[in-house]
Amino acid sequence: MAVYSNMNFSPDKMNLLLNMAGKKLGKDPQALKQQLESGNLGDAISGLDANTQNKIGAILQDPKALETMLQSDQVKNIISGFTKGK
């Protein structure tokens, strides 16, 4: 099962998030998408320190925590910064 299969992201929002994550992780966004769709979270977040990997795993396993994070002003500002000029 895909890590984000129960989330209702638009294709544009998902691509934006994959591009942002790919930049941060130094990974190709499409390869990252395939890893997430296959449920292979370990490969998707490899390269991050163990503490960060654990935090990401916990958030992704808790839809309410993920929704809260995505609705925070800080995350909205980050996403807005990436979408300006597009």
DOVORO-117632 format. One record per atom (N, C-alpha, C, CB): x, z negated, y; atom name; residue number from 1. Coordinates in nm, 4 decimals, m for minus. Last residue first. Glycine has a CB too. Example, Ala and Ser with C-alpha at 12.3 -4.5 7.8 and 13.67 -1.06 7.14 Angstrom:
residues 2
+----------+----------+----------+----+-----+
:       c1 :       c3 :       c2 :  a :   k :
+----------+----------+----------+----+-----+
:   1.2850 :  m0.7080 :  m0.2250 :  N :   2 :
:   1.3670 :  m0.7140 :  m0.1060 : CA :   2 :
:   1.2900 :  m0.7870 :   0.0030 :  C :   2 :
:   1.4084 :  m0.5725 :  m0.0598 : CB :   2 :
:   1.3190 :  m0.7800 :  m0.5690 :  N :   1 :
:   1.2300 :  m0.7800 :  m0.4500 : CA :   1 :
:   1.3200 :  m0.7800 :  m0.3300 :  C :   1 :
:   1.1308 :  m0.9046 :  m0.4473 : CB :   1 :
+----------+----------+----------+----+-----+
This chain:
residues 86
+----------+----------+----------+----+-----+
:       c1 :       c3 :       c2 :  a :   k :
+----------+----------+----------+----+-----+
:   0.5281 :   1.0267 :   3.0650 :  N :  86 :
:   0.4914 :   1.1158 :   2.9538 : CA :  86 :
:   0.3577 :   1.1758 :   2.9786 :  C :  86 :
:   0.4911 :   1.0420 :   2.8207 : CB :  86 :
:   0.5859 :   0.8420 :   3.2559 :  N :  85 :
:   0.6470 :   0.9728 :   3.2691 : CA :  85 :
:   0.6149 :   1.0682 :   3.1550 :  C :  85 :
:   0.7934 :   0.9575 :   3.2800 : CB :  85 :
:   0.5692 :   0.5638 :   3.0427 :  N :  84 :
:   0.5701 :   0.6151 :   3.1794 : CA :  84 :
:   0.6427 :   0.7495 :   3.1819 :  C :  84 :
:   0.6377 :   0.5137 :   3.2766 : CB :  84 :
:   0.6009 :   0.4577 :   2.7919 :  N :  83 :
:   0.5080 :   0.5702 :   2.8065 : CA :  83 :
:   0.5050 :   0.6263 :   2.9480 :  C :  83 :
:   0.3689 :   0.5274 :   2.7668 : CB :  83 :
:   0.7721 :   0.2462 :   2.8054 :  N :  82 :
:   0.8118 :   0.3599 :   2.7230 : CA :  82 :
:   0.7220 :   0.4817 :   2.7452 :  C :  82 :
:   0.8096 :   0.3206 :   2.5765 : CB :  82 :
:   0.6278 :   0.0708 :   2.9663 :  N :  81 :
:   0.7564 :   0.1215 :   3.0114 : CA :  81 :
:   0.8033 :   0.2423 :   2.9342 :  C :  81 :
:   0.8586 :   0.0147 :   3.0021 : CB :  81 :
:   0.4153 :   0.0118 :   2.7979 :  N :  80 :
:   0.3908 :   0.0862 :   2.9217 : CA :  80 :
:   0.5198 :   0.1468 :   2.9758 :  C :  80 :
:   0.3274 :  m0.0052 :   3.0273 : CB :  80 :
:   0.5491 :  m0.1421 :   2.6092 :  N :  79 :
:   0.4902 :  m0.0134 :   2.5692 : CA :  79 :
:   0.4643 :   0.0721 :   2.6925 :  C :  79 :
:   0.3583 :  m0.0350 :   2.4898 : CB :  79 :
:   0.6145 :  m0.3613 :   2.7752 :  N :  78 :
:   0.7190 :  m0.2848 :   2.7047 : CA :  78 :
:   0.6671 :  m0.1473 :   2.6675 :  C :  78 :
:   0.7666 :  m0.3597 :   2.5780 : CB :  78 :
:   0.3614 :  m0.4486 :   2.8531 :  N :  77 :
:   0.4567 :  m0.4019 :   2.9532 : CA :  77 :
:   0.5679 :  m0.3192 :   2.8905 :  C :  77 :
:   0.5160 :  m0.5197 :   3.0283 : CB :  77 :
:   0.2568 :  m0.5256 :   2.6048 :  N :  76 :
:   0.1906 :  m0.4194 :   2.6810 : CA :  76 :
:   0.2845 :  m0.3622 :   2.7869 :  C :  76 :
:   0.0621 :  m0.4726 :   2.7472 : CB :  76 :
:   0.4305 :  m0.7374 :   2.5484 :  N :  75 :
:   0.4333 :  m0.6174 :   2.4645 : CA :  75 :
:   0.3670 :  m0.5004 :   2.5366 :  C :  75 :
:   0.3632 :  m0.6437 :   2.3295 : CB :  75 :
:   0.3540 :  m0.9153 :   2.7581 :  N :  74 :
:   0.4929 :  m0.8725 :   2.7414 : CA :  74 :
:   0.5020 :  m0.7444 :   2.6593 :  C :  74 :
:   0.5749 :  m0.9830 :   2.6750 : CB :  74 :
:   0.0822 :  m0.9629 :   2.7166 :  N :  73 :
:   0.1252 :  m0.8909 :   2.8377 : CA :  73 :
:   0.2677 :  m0.8378 :   2.8220 :  C :  73 :
:   0.1166 :  m0.9832 :   2.9614 : CB :  73 :
:  m0.0383 :  m0.9065 :   2.3839 :  N :  72 :
:   0.0317 :  m0.9880 :   2.4831 : CA :  72 :
:   0.0770 :  m0.9015 :   2.6004 :  C :  72 :
:   0.1525 :  m1.0594 :   2.4192 : CB :  72 :
:  m0.1455 :  m0.7550 :   2.1858 :  N :  71 :
:  m0.2279 :  m0.7736 :   2.3050 : CA :  71 :
:  m0.1579 :  m0.8551 :   2.4133 :  C :  71 :
:  m0.3574 :  m0.8407 :   2.2675 : CB :  71 :
:   0.0384 :  m0.7698 :   1.9825 :  N :  70 :
:   0.0175 :  m0.6405 :   2.0464 : CA :  70 :
:  m0.0647 :  m0.6506 :   2.1744 :  C :  70 :
:  m0.0500 :  m0.5467 :   1.9503 : CB :  70 :
:   0.0073 :  m1.0406 :   1.9092 :  N :  69 :
:   0.1339 :  m0.9931 :   1.9632 : CA :  69 :
:   0.1136 :  m0.8630 :   2.0402 :  C :  69 :
:   0.2363 :  m0.9734 :   1.8508 : CB :  69 :
:  m0.2544 :  m1.0348 :   1.8087 :  N :  68 :
:  m0.2205 :  m1.1215 :   1.9218 : CA :  68 :
:  m0.0926 :  m1.0746 :   1.9889 :  C :  68 :
:  m0.2056 :  m1.2672 :   1.8758 : CB :  68 :
:  m0.2160 :  m0.8609 :   1.5927 :  N :  67 :
:  m0.3061 :  m0.8232 :   1.7013 : CA :  67 :
:  m0.2772 :  m0.9058 :   1.8264 :  C :  67 :
:  m0.4526 :  m0.8411 :   1.6583 : CB :  67 :
:  m0.0420 :  m1.0180 :   1.4379 :  N :  66 :
:   0.0011 :  m0.8879 :   1.4873 : CA :  66 :
:  m0.0854 :  m0.8436 :   1.6045 :  C :  66 :
:  m0.0037 :  m0.7836 :   1.3752 : CB :  66 :
:  m0.2038 :  m1.2362 :   1.3793 :  N :  65 :
:  m0.0792 :  m1.2575 :   1.4547 : CA :  65 :
:  m0.0303 :  m1.1262 :   1.5139 :  C :  65 :
:   0.0301 :  m1.3190 :   1.3642 : CB :  65 :
:  m0.4014 :  m1.1059 :   1.2315 :  N :  64 :
:  m0.4373 :  m1.1747 :   1.3559 : CA :  64 :
:  m0.3132 :  m1.1980 :   1.4416 :  C :  64 :
:  m0.5074 :  m1.3090 :   1.3256 : CB :  64 :
:  m0.2598 :  m1.0034 :   1.0053 :  N :  63 :
:  m0.3213 :  m0.9130 :   1.1029 : CA :  63 :
:  m0.3584 :  m0.9798 :   1.2353 :  C :  63 :
:  m0.4440 :  m0.8520 :   1.0433 : CB :  63 :
:   0.0211 :  m1.0898 :   0.8674 :  N :  62 :
:  m0.0886 :  m1.1626 :   0.9302 : CA :  62 :
:  m0.1520 :  m1.0753 :   1.0385 :  C :  62 :
:  m0.0386 :  m1.2971 :   0.9900 : CB :  62 :
:   0.2348 :  m0.9441 :   0.7897 :  N :  61 :
:   0.1462 :  m0.9906 :   0.6832 : CA :  61 :
:   0.0243 :  m1.0645 :   0.7374 :  C :  61 :
:   0.2224 :  m1.0808 :   0.5883 : CB :  61 :
:   0.3743 :  m0.9028 :   1.0219 :  N :  60 :
:   0.3082 :  m0.7880 :   0.9592 : CA :  60 :
:   0.2126 :  m0.8289 :   0.8481 :  C :  60 :
:   0.4116 :  m0.6928 :   0.9040 : CB :  60 :
:   0.4769 :  m1.1610 :   1.0679 :  N :  59 :
:   0.3791 :  m1.1026 :   1.1608 : CA :  59 :
:   0.3033 :  m0.9885 :   1.0951 :  C :  59 :
:   0.4488 :  m1.0528 :   1.2883 : CB :  59 :
:   0.6559 :  m1.1881 :   0.8516 :  N :  58 :
:   0.5451 :  m1.2822 :   0.8685 : CA :  58 :
:   0.4372 :  m1.2251 :   0.9588 :  C :  58 :
:   0.5956 :  m1.4142 :   0.9252 : CB :  58 :
:   0.8368 :  m0.9764 :   0.9004 :  N :  57 :
:   0.7579 :  m0.9814 :   0.7772 : CA :  57 :
:   0.6369 :  m1.0718 :   0.7903 :  C :  57 :
:   0.8437 :  m1.0281 :   0.6620 : CB :  57 :
:   0.9473 :  m1.0640 :   1.1419 :  N :  56 :
:   0.8718 :  m0.9382 :   1.1356 : CA :  56 :
:   0.7819 :  m0.9373 :   1.0124 :  C :  56 :
:   0.9677 :  m0.8162 :   1.1333 : CB :  56 :
:   1.0774 :  m1.2992 :   1.0567 :  N :  55 :
:   0.9724 :  m1.3049 :   1.1592 : CA :  55 :
:   0.8852 :  m1.1802 :   1.1550 :  C :  55 :
:   1.0343 :  m1.3208 :   1.2989 : CB :  55 :
:   1.2635 :  m1.1945 :   0.8726 :  N :  54 :
:   1.1613 :  m1.2902 :   0.8289 : CA :  54 :
:   1.0460 :  m1.2985 :   0.9276 :  C :  54 :
:   1.2227 :  m1.4282 :   0.8101 : CB :  54 :
:   1.4211 :  m1.0357 :   1.0432 :  N :  53 :
:   1.3489 :  m0.9746 :   0.9312 : CA :  53 :
:   1.2368 :  m1.0654 :   0.8830 :  C :  53 :
:   1.4449 :  m0.9437 :   0.8154 : CB :  53 :
:   1.5293 :  m1.2363 :   1.2054 :  N :  52 :
:   1.4393 :  m1.1372 :   1.2636 : CA :  52 :
:   1.3579 :  m1.0683 :   1.1546 :  C :  52 :
:   1.5185 :  m1.0334 :   1.3448 : CB :  52 :
:   1.6886 :  m1.3673 :   1.0130 :  N :  51 :
:   1.5859 :  m1.4403 :   1.0864 : CA :  51 :
:   1.4828 :  m1.3446 :   1.1449 :  C :  51 :
:   1.6492 :  m1.5244 :   1.1976 : CB :  51 :
:   1.8696 :  m1.1655 :   0.9291 :  N :  50 :
:   1.7714 :  m1.2225 :   0.8355 : CA :  50 :
:   1.6583 :  m1.2948 :   0.9063 :  C :  50 :
:   1.8398 :  m1.3181 :   0.7403 : CB :  50 :
:   1.9055 :  m0.8896 :   1.1620 :  N :  49 :
:   1.9486 :  m1.0171 :   1.1035 : CA :  49 :
:   1.8344 :  m1.0771 :   1.0218 :  C :  49 :
:   1.9945 :  m1.1166 :   1.2145 : CB :  49 :
:   1.8614 :  m0.5472 :   1.0584 :  N :  48 :
:   1.8314 :  m0.6592 :   1.1463 : CA :  48 :
:   1.8823 :  m0.7876 :   1.0811 :  C :  48 :
:   1.6784 :  m0.6681 :   1.1758 : CB :  48 :
:   1.9187 :  m0.3866 :   0.8479 :  N :  47 :
:   2.0046 :  m0.3759 :   0.9644 : CA :  47 :
:   1.9774 :  m0.4839 :   1.0673 :  C :  47 :
:   1.9883 :  m0.2414 :   1.0274 : CB :  47 :
:   1.5905 :  m0.3068 :   0.7441 :  N :  46 :
:   1.7296 :  m0.3370 :   0.7116 : CA :  46 :
:   1.8158 :  m0.3137 :   0.8355 :  C :  46 :
:   1.7794 :  m0.2501 :   0.5920 : CB :  46 :
:   1.3298 :  m0.2443 :   0.7756 :  N :  45 :
:   1.3881 :  m0.3361 :   0.8736 : CA :  45 :
:   1.5305 :  m0.3770 :   0.8390 :  C :  45 :
:   1.3024 :  m0.4592 :   0.8857 : CB :  45 :
:   1.2846 :  m0.0609 :   0.5688 :  N :  44 :
:   1.2430 :  m0.0280 :   0.7050 : CA :  44 :
:   1.3108 :  m0.1178 :   0.8082 :  C :  44 :
:   1.0917 :  m0.0395 :   0.7178 : CB :  44 :
:   1.3618 :  m0.1868 :   0.3359 :  N :  43 :
:   1.4425 :  m0.0756 :   0.3860 : CA :  43 :
:   1.4111 :  m0.0465 :   0.5323 :  C :  43 :
:   1.4190 :   0.0499 :   0.3014 : CB :  43 :
:   1.1501 :  m0.3819 :   0.3312 :  N :  42 :
:   1.2914 :  m0.4193 :   0.3279 : CA :  42 :
:   1.3826 :  m0.3108 :   0.3807 :  C :  42 :
:   1.3317 :  m0.4540 :   0.1882 : CB :  42 :
:   0.9101 :  m0.2425 :   0.3165 :  N :  41 :
:   0.9456 :  m0.3100 :   0.4404 : CA :  41 :
:   1.0934 :  m0.3453 :   0.4448 :  C :  41 :
:   0.8620 :  m0.4351 :   0.4576 : CB :  41 :
:   0.7705 :  m0.0205 :   0.1709 :  N :  40 :
:   0.9085 :  m0.0621 :   0.1560 : CA :  40 :
:   0.9600 :  m0.1248 :   0.2852 :  C :  40 :
:   0.9958 :   0.0564 :   0.1156 : CB :  40 :
:   0.5303 :   0.1018 :   0.1644 :  N :  39 :
:   0.5307 :  m0.0433 :   0.1527 : CA :  39 :
:   0.6700 :  m0.1014 :   0.1413 :  C :  39 :
:   0.4500 :  m0.0849 :   0.0344 : CB :  39 :
:   0.5173 :   0.3619 :   0.2184 :  N :  38 :
:   0.5395 :   0.3294 :   0.0771 : CA :  38 :
:   0.5405 :   0.1787 :   0.0542 :  C :  38 :
:   0.6713 :   0.3902 :   0.0286 : CB :  38 :
:   0.4952 :   0.3506 :   0.4921 :  N :  37 :
:   0.3804 :   0.3991 :   0.4138 : CA :  37 :
:   0.3954 :   0.3656 :   0.2660 :  C :  37 :
:   0.3641 :   0.5503 :   0.4310 : CB :  37 :
:   0.7553 :   0.2654 :   0.5587 :  N :  36 :
:   0.6410 :   0.1776 :   0.5828 : CA :  36 :
:   0.5193 :   0.2195 :   0.5009 :  C :  36 :
:   0.6059 :   0.1767 :   0.7308 : CB :  36 :
:   0.9024 :   0.4905 :   0.4833 :  N :  35 :
:   0.9334 :   0.3605 :   0.4252 : CA :  35 :
:   0.8163 :   0.2645 :   0.4419 :  C :  35 :
:   1.0596 :   0.3018 :   0.4893 : CB :  35 :
:   0.7857 :   0.6846 :   0.6480 :  N :  34 :
:   0.7765 :   0.6976 :   0.5019 : CA :  34 :
:   0.8043 :   0.5643 :   0.4337 :  C :  34 :
:   0.8750 :   0.8043 :   0.4508 : CB :  34 :
:   0.8635 :   0.5839 :   0.8998 :  N :  33 :
:   0.7213 :   0.5969 :   0.8647 : CA :  33 :
:   0.7033 :   0.6052 :   0.7136 :  C :  33 :
:   0.6601 :   0.7213 :   0.9320 : CB :  33 :
:   1.1400 :   0.6130 :   0.8806 :  N :  32 :
:   1.0825 :   0.4803 :   0.8953 : CA :  32 :
:   0.9352 :   0.4812 :   0.8559 :  C :  32 :
:   1.0991 :   0.4302 :   1.0390 : CB :  32 :
:   1.1540 :   0.8877 :   0.8784 :  N :  31 :
:   1.2023 :   0.8135 :   0.7611 : CA :  31 :
:   1.1454 :   0.6725 :   0.7625 :  C :  31 :
:   1.3574 :   0.8091 :   0.7581 : CB :  31 :
:   1.0547 :   0.9352 :   1.1350 :  N :  30 :
:   0.9803 :   0.9848 :   1.0188 : CA :  30 :
:   1.0236 :   0.9156 :   0.8900 :  C :  30 :
:   0.9988 :   1.1357 :   1.0049 : CB :  30 :
:   1.2497 :   0.8108 :   1.3029 :  N :  29 :
:   1.1113 :   0.7629 :   1.3003 : CA :  29 :
:   1.0316 :   0.8121 :   1.1788 :  C :  29 :
:   1.0412 :   0.8058 :   1.4263 : CB :  29 :
:   1.5654 :   0.7256 :   1.1806 :  N :  28 :
:   1.4761 :   0.8375 :   1.2093 : CA :  28 :
:   1.3318 :   0.7880 :   1.2000 :  C :  28 :
:   1.5012 :   0.9569 :   1.1109 : CB :  28 :
:   1.7143 :   0.4314 :   1.3228 :  N :  27 :
:   1.6592 :   0.5078 :   1.2109 : CA :  27 :
:   1.5744 :   0.6233 :   1.2621 :  C :  27 :
:   1.5757 :   0.4169 :   1.1190 : CB :  27 :
:   1.7934 :   0.2173 :   1.4797 :  N :  26 :
:   1.8879 :   0.3261 :   1.4545 : CA :  26 :
:   1.8460 :   0.4112 :   1.3364 :  C :  26 :
:   2.0267 :   0.2707 :   1.4306 : CB :  26 :
:   1.6158 :   0.0260 :   1.5539 :  N :  25 :
:   1.6781 :   0.0108 :   1.4226 : CA :  25 :
:   1.7837 :   0.1167 :   1.3935 :  C :  25 :
:   1.5728 :   0.0151 :   1.3160 : CB :  25 :
:   1.5337 :   0.1174 :   1.8043 :  N :  24 :
:   1.5863 :  m0.0191 :   1.7904 : CA :  24 :
:   1.6649 :  m0.0352 :   1.6607 :  C :  24 :
:   1.4718 :  m0.1213 :   1.7951 : CB :  24 :
:   1.4372 :   0.3733 :   1.7400 :  N :  23 :
:   1.5474 :   0.3556 :   1.8355 : CA :  23 :
:   1.6145 :   0.2205 :   1.8152 :  C :  23 :
:   1.4964 :   0.3682 :   1.9806 : CB :  23 :
:   1.2288 :   0.3047 :   1.5646 :  N :  22 :
:   1.3403 :   0.3873 :   1.5184 : CA :  22 :
:   1.4607 :   0.3749 :   1.6092 :  C :  22 :
:   1.2982 :   0.5324 :   1.5091 : CB :  22 :
:   1.0570 :   0.1690 :   1.7360 :  N :  21 :
:   1.1229 :   0.0960 :   1.6278 : CA :  21 :
:   1.2433 :   0.1731 :   1.5757 :  C :  21 :
:   1.0245 :   0.0688 :   1.5137 : CB :  21 :
:   0.9791 :   0.3832 :   1.9014 :  N :  20 :
:   1.0416 :   0.2642 :   1.9584 : CA :  20 :
:   1.1199 :   0.1876 :   1.8510 :  C :  20 :
:   0.9348 :   0.1729 :   2.0226 : CB :  20 :
:   0.8659 :   0.5556 :   1.7104 :  N :  19 :
:   0.9799 :   0.5999 :   1.7909 : CA :  19 :
:   1.0542 :   0.4813 :   1.8506 :  C :  19 :
:   0.9334 :   0.6939 :   1.9024 : CB :  19 :
:   0.6566 :   0.3944 :   1.6167 :  N :  18 :
:   0.7621 :   0.4385 :   1.5242 : CA :  18 :
:   0.8861 :   0.4851 :   1.5998 :  C :  18 :
:   0.7104 :   0.5517 :   1.4340 : CB :  18 :
:   0.5038 :   0.3707 :   1.8519 :  N :  17 :
:   0.5630 :   0.2521 :   1.7902 : CA :  17 :
:   0.6755 :   0.2889 :   1.6942 :  C :  17 :
:   0.4564 :   0.1722 :   1.7167 : CB :  17 :
:   0.4329 :   0.6407 :   1.8858 :  N :  16 :
:   0.5050 :   0.5691 :   1.9904 : CA :  16 :
:   0.5756 :   0.4474 :   1.9314 :  C :  16 :
:   0.4090 :   0.5265 :   2.1034 : CB :  16 :
:   0.2886 :   0.6867 :   1.6503 :  N :  15 :
:   0.4122 :   0.7615 :   1.6759 : CA :  15 :
:   0.4967 :   0.6936 :   1.7825 :  C :  15 :
:   0.3802 :   0.9048 :   1.7185 : CB :  15 :
:   0.0737 :   0.5113 :   1.6942 :  N :  14 :
:   0.1624 :   0.4904 :   1.5799 : CA :  14 :
:   0.2946 :   0.5635 :   1.6006 :  C :  14 :
:   0.0950 :   0.5377 :   1.4500 : CB :  14 :
:  m0.0443 :   0.6267 :   1.9171 :  N :  13 :
:   0.0098 :   0.4918 :   1.9278 : CA :  13 :
:   0.1074 :   0.4654 :   1.8129 :  C :  13 :
:  m0.1041 :   0.3872 :   1.9275 : CB :  13 :
:  m0.1215 :   0.8748 :   1.8051 :  N :  12 :
:  m0.0295 :   0.8700 :   1.9188 : CA :  12 :
:   0.0357 :   0.7327 :   1.9322 :  C :  12 :
:  m0.1031 :   0.9054 :   2.0479 : CB :  12 :
:  m0.3016 :   0.7962 :   1.6017 :  N :  11 :
:  m0.1761 :   0.8648 :   1.5670 : CA :  11 :
:  m0.0746 :   0.8615 :   1.6811 :  C :  11 :
:  m0.2046 :   1.0095 :   1.5286 : CB :  11 :
:  m0.4127 :   0.4576 :   1.6648 :  N :  10 :
:  m0.4290 :   0.6018 :   1.6799 : CA :  10 :
:  m0.2981 :   0.6677 :   1.6395 :  C :  10 :
:  m0.4692 :   0.6404 :   1.8265 : CB :  10 :
:  m0.4479 :   0.1974 :   1.4300 :  N :   9 :
:  m0.3695 :   0.2581 :   1.5363 : CA :   9 :
:  m0.4027 :   0.4059 :   1.5424 :  C :   9 :
:  m0.2177 :   0.2360 :   1.5142 : CB :   9 :
:  m0.5825 :  m0.0229 :   1.2809 :  N :   8 :
:  m0.6468 :   0.0972 :   1.3341 : CA :   8 :
:  m0.5703 :   0.1524 :   1.4539 :  C :   8 :
:  m0.7912 :   0.0669 :   1.3737 : CB :   8 :
:  m0.4539 :  m0.1489 :   0.9743 :  N :   7 :
:  m0.4576 :  m0.1496 :   1.1201 : CA :   7 :
:  m0.5122 :  m0.0171 :   1.1704 :  C :   7 :
:  m0.3174 :  m0.1762 :   1.1788 : CB :   7 :
:  m0.4081 :  m0.1435 :   0.7092 :  N :   6 :
:  m0.5327 :  m0.2065 :   0.7530 : CA :   6 :
:  m0.5442 :  m0.2152 :   0.9045 :  C :   6 :
:  m0.5440 :  m0.3445 :   0.6938 : CB :   6 :
:  m0.1568 :  m0.0247 :   0.6777 :  N :   5 :
:  m0.2758 :   0.0486 :   0.6348 : CA :   5 :
:  m0.4062 :  m0.0137 :   0.6830 :  C :   5 :
:  m0.2778 :   0.0578 :   0.4854 : CB :   5 :
:   0.1026 :  m0.1017 :   0.7314 :  N :   4 :
:   0.0071 :  m0.1004 :   0.8419 : CA :   4 :
:  m0.1248 :  m0.0343 :   0.8049 :  C :   4 :
:   0.0670 :  m0.0298 :   0.9605 : CB :   4 :
:   0.2308 :  m0.0829 :   0.4861 :  N :   3 :
:   0.2370 :  m0.2078 :   0.5602 : CA :   3 :
:   0.1299 :  m0.2132 :   0.6670 :  C :   3 :
:   0.3739 :  m0.2256 :   0.6228 : CB :   3 :
:   0.0526 :   0.0765 :   0.2223 :  N :   2 :
:   0.1294 :   0.0843 :   0.3462 : CA :   2 :
:   0.1221 :  m0.0484 :   0.4202 :  C :   2 :
:   0.0778 :   0.1989 :   0.4356 : CB :   2 :
:   0.0848 :   0.0000 :  m0.1177 :  N :   1 :
:   0.0000 :   0.0000 :   0.0000 : CA :   1 :
:   0.0889 :   0.0000 :   0.1234 :  C :   1 :
:  m0.0963 :  m0.1220 :   0.0001 : CB :   1 :
+----------+----------+----------+----+-----+
